[in-house]
Amino acid sequence: MIYLDNAATTKMSRTAVTAMLPYFDGVCGNPSSLHSAGQAAAEALTDARERIAACLGCTAKEITFTSGGSEADNQAIRSAAAIGARKGKKHIISTKIEHHAVLHTLKALEKEGFSVTLLDVDENGLVDPRQVETAITEDTCLVTVMFANNEIGTIEPIAEIGAICRRKGVLFHTDAVQAAGHLHIDAAELNIDLLSLSAHKFHGPKGIGALYARKGVPLATLIEGGAQERGKRAGTENLPAIMGMAAALEEACASMEKNAKKLTLLRDRLIDGLSEIPHSILNGDRTRRLPGNVNFCFEGIEGESLLLLLDDKGIAASSGSACTSGSLDPSHVLLAIGRVHDIAHGSLRLTLSEETTQEEIDFTIAAVKEVVGYLRNMSPVWRDLQSGKRDYIIK
Ligand SMILES: *Cc1c(COP(=O)(O)O)cnc(C)c1O
């Protein structure tokens, strides 16, 4: 199989698997126990926290383990909202292209009396820092803007937005789930107050993530019970997963430059190849994009049919985000960058990993060209476009 759905999830690296194994059948203690078995587990936990912090330019105390990116996003936004509410500030700024873990949390907060401003993005999916600045009012308690978009790969101007928020005294959260392990992140340098990451997006295990919260930014209590995670998230820690996440993040950060160079070349080869398909358009910024992300719309095509036929050819791809596939709504991200419904339905996301080869890319280019041609030949819409009965939307 040619796996090109790495934005949905990645295969675990050998390093991550190897790092986890001793914590399934060797180190069996509970980190809260006082005996030596427990203390061995506690030491491993501290070590993992320190190693993760080192990859993000923060301290171990600023790292809280979560069940993944969704929980980290929920926890970050809820915590900032609670801090804001205590000061009577109940306005939150975000964007139209966030992950549903952010957007749905904001929707829930609106029902609880918060007001939310969702900023537009430009045709490439970029947020304008000046718009962030203009939107900030006396009431604003949080700005949450993703580091890089999971569908179209656009990398946002996080440093600029961070600087604005710090200057205005507003908390800044970033969903860095697609960025962690792939792009250099220094939380302090970027003026980030809260940051979410998830291990399974950088070759770590599923069901584990982390939330960075800058010293002095108190988290809301998510789960009552024991004293784990400084009492904010009770429950015995998932030590094997945490060890796997630390190993995966360290490995990803150590080979980041090498991987990015390789992936960028393959990504650009794929973009160039698919651009040869008539009436196709690249979604997202051509250069300010994740090294492994390719996303196209093809006129006259249904994304789902495209995916199924590619699957028959042994290619695992995605249309929009994994969370929305299965629903008939077109991607909110593609709509936000100005794609109309019909066009947004014909989207294809191909996300690469370090293991992707040039042969796989070339095979994929040929396969997509063939499948798009095949589907268009069968499509009454395409016939109308070709006969001039209908105008092309993608020129
Ligand atoms: C995958 C993803 C999430 C959700 O992470 P989980 O660990 O699957 O909960 C959140 N935000 C972005 C940008 C993602 O890509």
The ligand as an SDF file (V2000), in Angstrom:
LIG
                    3D

 15 15  0  0  0  0  0  0  0  0999 V2000
   -5.3520   15.2950   14.3300 C   0  0  0  0  0  0  0  0  0  0  0  0
   -5.5830   16.7030   14.7490 C   0  0  0  0  0  0  0  0  0  0  0  0
   -6.2150   16.9900   15.9680 C   0  0  0  0  0  0  0  0  0  0  0  0
   -6.7770   15.9150   16.8480 C   0  0  0  0  0  0  0  0  0  0  0  0
   -5.7890   15.1440   17.4490 O   0  0  0  0  0  0  0  0  0  0  0  0
   -6.1910   13.7470   18.1470 P   0  0  0  0  0  0  0  0  0  0  0  0
   -4.9450   13.3010   18.8160 O   0  0  0  0  0  0  0  0  0  0  0  0
   -6.5720   12.8410   17.0210 O   0  0  0  0  0  0  0  0  0  0  0  0
   -7.2930   14.0350   19.0800 O   0  0  0  0  0  0  0  0  0  0  0  0
   -6.3540   18.3110   16.3290 C   0  0  0  0  0  0  0  0  0  0  0  0
   -5.8950   19.2970   15.5490 N   0  0  0  0  0  0  0  0  0  0  0  0
   -5.2780   19.0670   14.3750 C   0  0  0  0  0  0  0  0  0  0  0  0
   -4.7740   20.2080   13.5610 C   0  0  0  0  0  0  0  0  0  0  0  0
   -5.1070   17.7580   13.9370 C   0  0  0  0  0  0  0  0  0  0  0  0
   -4.5050   17.5340   12.7670 O   0  0  0  0  0  0  0  0  0  0  0  0
  1  2  1  0
  2  3  1  0
  2 14  2  0
  3  4  1  0
  3 10  2  0
  4  5  1  0
  5  6  1  0
  6  7  2  0
  6  8  1  0
  6  9  1  0
 10 11  1  0
 11 12  2  0
 12 13  1  0
 12 14  1  0
 14 15  1  0
M  END
$$$$
